[in-house]
């Protein structure tokens, strides 16, 4: 994997781990947002959940960055008990 991809891969891995290790019903992942505005980091914290299609939907309530992570179930970042 190219080194320039490592930060974004780590960000997505942190979201998967955060979602699969938290208590049911919680939305916060304790993952800080990765966006920057005028060289300043967004102060937001990512919220995420597993949707009805078994994908992880995530978003930042501050800057509104968002996305979907699929194919996470077989990865080493999936810490859920029933994976």
Secondary structure in CASP SS format (residue, H / E / C, confidence):
PFRMAT SS
TARGET T0000
AUTHOR 0000-0000-0000
METHOD secondary structure of the structure
MODEL  1
X C 1.00
X C 1.00
X H 1.00
X H 1.00
X H 1.00
X H 1.00
X H 1.00
X H 1.00
X H 1.00
X H 1.00
X H 1.00
X H 1.00
X H 1.00
X H 1.00
X H 1.00
X H 1.00
X H 1.00
X H 1.00
X H 1.00
X H 1.00
X H 1.00
X C 1.00
X C 1.00
X C 1.00
X C 1.00
X C 1.00
X C 1.00
X E 1.00
X E 1.00
X E 1.00
X E 1.00
X E 1.00
X C 1.00
X C 1.00
X C 1.00
X E 1.00
X E 1.00
X C 1.00
X C 1.00
X E 1.00
X E 1.00
X C 1.00
X C 1.00
X C 1.00
X E 1.00
X E 1.00
X E 1.00
X E 1.00
X E 1.00
X E 1.00
X C 1.00
X C 1.00
X C 1.00
X C 1.00
X C 1.00
X E 1.00
X E 1.00
X E 1.00
X E 1.00
X E 1.00
X C 1.00
X C 1.00
X C 1.00
X C 1.00
X C 1.00
X E 1.00
X E 1.00
X E 1.00
X E 1.00
X C 1.00
X C 1.00
X C 1.00
X C 1.00
X C 1.00
X C 1.00
X C 1.00
X C 1.00
X C 1.00
X C 1.00
X C 1.00
X C 1.00
X C 1.00
X C 1.00
END
